[in-house]
Amino acid sequence: MIIYVNGEETSCDQGITLEALVEELGYEKVKIAVEVNGDIVPKAEYEGCVLGEADKLEVVTFVGGG
């Protein structure tokens, strides 16, 4: 199925969870925030969040600095 991650078309398996997608894309869960179709998904809900065709995700990474 096709979803959109940060505006880019991405192919993934039907019924994939947000948890699995984050891992597949190589993100470190503790360093990101994810919005699905305009709603922020709490990290505790990633495993139960099943993605659907044409969902739009925005992944924001946190970067430390000093």
Backbone as a chain_set.jsonl record, in Angstrom:
{"seq": "MIIYVNGEETSCDQGITLEALVEELGYEKVKIAVEVNGDIVPKAEYEGCVLGEADKLEVVTFVGGG", "coords": {"N": [[0.842, -1.174, 0.0], [0.32, 2.351, -0.356], [1.607, 5.069, 1.433], [2.215, 8.313, 2.862], [5.123, 9.815, 3.914], [6.401, 12.444, 5.544], [5.724, 13.957, 3.305], [6.663, 12.427, 1.21], [6.021, 9.819, -1.057], [5.567, 6.53, 0.028], [6.033, 3.054, 0.007], [4.516, 0.326, 1.673], [3.741, -2.593, 3.706], [0.392, -3.844, 3.739], [-1.672, -3.166, 6.505], [0.37, -2.591, 8.294], [1.844, -1.609, 11.385], [2.325, 1.495, 13.143], [4.486, 1.333, 14.859], [6.029, -0.76, 13.673], [6.591, 0.407, 11.181], [8.107, 2.679, 11.875], [10.367, 1.403, 12.899], [11.162, 0.007, 10.583], [11.839, 2.125, 8.903], [14.047, 3.063, 10.155], [14.121, 4.891, 12.256], [14.824, 6.188, 15.55], [12.846, 5.505, 18.148], [12.693, 6.953, 20.576], [13.604, 9.425, 19.883], [11.844, 10.797, 18.266], [8.76, 12.326, 17.116], [5.508, 11.571, 16.01], [3.031, 12.339, 13.679], [-0.088, 11.399, 12.518], [-2.179, 11.753, 9.896], [-2.733, 14.361, 10.76], [-2.994, 14.153, 13.526], [-1.241, 13.868, 16.562], [0.441, 10.988, 17.58], [0.704, 9.275, 20.547], [3.675, 7.765, 21.883], [3.208, 5.379, 23.281], [1.094, 4.329, 21.931], [1.928, 3.513, 19.441], [2.295, 0.79, 18.725], [-0.303, -0.189, 18.522], [-1.395, 1.312, 16.525], [-2.63, 1.017, 13.49], [-1.771, 1.459, 10.181], [-3.276, 2.907, 7.252], [-4.204, 2.835, 3.732], [-2.975, 5.57, 1.899], [-2.527, 7.152, 4.146], [-1.211, 9.989, 5.862], [1.817, 10.838, 7.168], [3.787, 12.67, 9.435], [6.988, 12.905, 10.478], [8.939, 13.956, 13.066], [12.138, 14.691, 14.086], [14.122, 14.864, 17.028], [16.798, 16.898, 17.881], [19.701, 17.22, 19.701], [21.652, 19.875, 21.043], [24.169, 22.343, 21.627]], "CA": [[0.0, 0.0, 0.0], [1.051, 3.613, -0.432], [1.378, 6.092, 2.437], [3.094, 9.468, 2.654], [5.934, 10.127, 5.087], [7.022, 13.76, 5.338], [5.431, 14.393, 1.946], [7.212, 11.5, 0.228], [5.273, 8.579, -1.24], [6.293, 5.385, 0.567], [5.327, 1.782, -0.107], [4.664, -0.53, 2.854], [2.806, -3.706, 3.762], [-0.964, -3.603, 4.214], [-1.874, -3.481, 7.913], [1.56, -2.339, 9.106], [1.63, -0.71, 12.519], [3.245, 2.626, 13.207], [5.693, 0.805, 15.511], [6.819, -1.502, 12.677], [7.056, 1.335, 10.152], [9.179, 3.48, 12.47], [11.538, 0.528, 12.934], [11.55, -0.268, 9.194], [12.442, 3.33, 8.331], [15.309, 3.315, 10.842], [14.047, 5.961, 13.256], [14.915, 5.829, 16.959], [11.548, 5.892, 18.705], [12.821, 7.933, 21.658], [14.044, 10.714, 19.35], [10.91, 11.298, 17.261], [7.323, 12.492, 17.349], [4.842, 11.23, 14.76], [1.662, 12.795, 13.453], [-0.769, 10.619, 11.483], [-3.371, 12.458, 9.418], [-2.966, 15.577, 11.53], [-3.069, 13.893, 14.962], [-0.03, 13.323, 17.169], [0.223, 9.662, 18.168], [1.61, 9.029, 21.674], [4.558, 6.61, 21.67], [2.58, 4.192, 23.869], [0.065, 3.836, 21.011], [2.513, 3.152, 18.145], [2.089, -0.629, 18.435], [-1.703, -0.428, 18.189], [-1.817, 2.209, 15.447], [-2.517, 0.355, 12.191], [-1.819, 2.452, 9.114], [-4.124, 2.581, 6.116], [-3.878, 3.382, 2.418], [-2.917, 7.025, 1.71], [-2.3, 7.907, 5.382], [-0.159, 11.003, 5.767], [2.593, 10.896, 8.391], [4.869, 13.643, 9.593], [7.918, 12.433, 11.499], [9.818, 15.027, 13.491], [13.231, 14.18, 14.917], [14.67, 15.792, 18.004], [18.247, 16.979, 17.783], [20.292, 17.945, 20.809], [22.71, 20.793, 20.653], [24.652, 23.09, 22.77]], "C": [[0.885, 1.234, 0.0], [0.617, 4.526, 0.708], [2.339, 7.235, 2.125], [3.801, 9.792, 3.962], [6.699, 11.404, 4.786], [6.895, 14.205, 3.884], [5.927, 13.471, 0.85], [6.363, 10.236, 0.156], [6.143, 7.405, -0.799], [5.43, 4.142, 0.446], [5.576, 0.963, 1.153], [3.606, -1.623, 2.814], [1.441, -3.262, 4.281], [-1.055, -3.998, 5.683], [-0.665, -3.27, 8.804], [1.209, -1.392, 10.246], [2.64, 0.434, 12.455], [4.561, 2.19, 13.846], [6.606, 0.12, 14.495], [7.375, -0.571, 11.607], [8.223, 2.171, 10.659], [10.477, 2.667, 12.494], [12.072, 0.281, 11.52], [12.274, 0.916, 8.563], [13.725, 3.746, 9.056], [15.302, 4.462, 11.842], [14.234, 5.386, 14.652], [13.675, 6.392, 17.636], [11.649, 6.986, 19.771], [13.17, 9.334, 21.154], [13.09, 11.31, 18.321], [9.537, 11.565, 17.864], [6.67, 12.24, 16.001], [3.4, 11.717, 14.781], [1.095, 11.954, 12.313], [-2.068, 11.325, 11.137], [-3.747, 13.632, 10.31], [-3.043, 15.395, 13.032], [-1.765, 13.299, 15.471], [-0.381, 12.004, 17.838], [1.211, 9.492, 19.322], [2.43, 7.762, 21.44], [3.938, 5.315, 22.197], [1.54, 3.569, 22.938], [0.611, 3.409, 19.652], [2.192, 1.715, 17.758], [0.652, -0.926, 18.006], [-2.229, 0.431, 17.051], [-1.559, 1.537, 14.096], [-2.718, 1.401, 11.097], [-2.669, 1.96, 7.955], [-3.647, 3.265, 4.847], [-3.998, 4.906, 2.427], [-2.817, 7.819, 3.009], [-1.136, 8.858, 5.172], [0.511, 11.131, 7.133], [3.606, 12.018, 8.321], [5.715, 13.14, 10.744], [8.877, 13.56, 11.794], [10.88, 14.42, 14.399], [13.735, 15.271, 15.836], [16.192, 15.73, 17.927], [18.758, 17.797, 18.953], [21.389, 18.862, 20.319], [23.208, 21.563, 21.868], [25.564, 24.188, 22.38]], "O": [[2.07, 1.156, 0.324], [-0.576, 4.736, 0.931], [3.175, 7.127, 1.228], [3.159, 10.015, 4.988], [7.54, 11.442, 3.888], [7.831, 14.755, 3.305], [5.644, 13.704, -0.325], [6.026, 9.65, 1.185], [7.303, 7.294, -1.196], [4.236, 4.173, 0.747], [6.701, 0.905, 1.649], [2.69, -1.586, 1.993], [1.353, -2.405, 5.159], [-0.563, -5.059, 6.066], [-0.661, -3.716, 9.952], [0.384, -0.491, 10.091], [3.673, 0.337, 11.792], [5.631, 2.627, 13.423], [7.808, 0.383, 14.457], [8.513, -0.742, 11.172], [9.215, 2.352, 9.952], [11.546, 3.175, 12.155], [13.279, 0.337, 11.286], [13.209, 0.735, 7.783], [14.41, 4.673, 8.625], [16.362, 4.951, 12.232], [13.855, 4.245, 14.917], [13.481, 7.606, 17.689], [10.777, 7.851, 19.853], [13.052, 10.313, 21.892], [13.465, 12.221, 17.582], [9.204, 11.1, 18.955], [7.201, 12.64, 14.966], [2.665, 11.535, 15.751], [1.725, 11.815, 11.266], [-2.949, 11.477, 11.983], [-4.923, 13.871, 10.583], [-3.147, 16.383, 13.759], [-1.24, 12.348, 14.892], [-1.368, 11.906, 18.568], [2.422, 9.557, 19.11], [1.93, 6.796, 20.864], [4.135, 4.257, 21.601], [1.146, 2.418, 23.128], [-0.159, 2.986, 18.791], [1.857, 1.44, 16.606], [0.426, -1.83, 17.202], [-3.386, 0.293, 16.653], [-0.425, 1.491, 13.619], [-3.708, 2.132, 11.092], [-2.771, 0.759, 7.705], [-2.798, 4.157, 4.882], [-4.99, 5.459, 2.9], [-3.001, 9.037, 2.994], [-0.206, 8.578, 4.415], [-0.129, 11.482, 8.124], [4.202, 12.278, 7.276], [5.221, 12.968, 11.858], [9.551, 14.068, 10.897], [10.562, 13.721, 15.361], [13.772, 16.447, 15.474], [16.788, 14.653, 17.911], [18.315, 18.923, 19.179], [21.984, 18.619, 19.269], [22.699, 21.42, 22.979], [26.059, 24.915, 23.242]]}, "num_chains": 1, "name": "protein.A"}
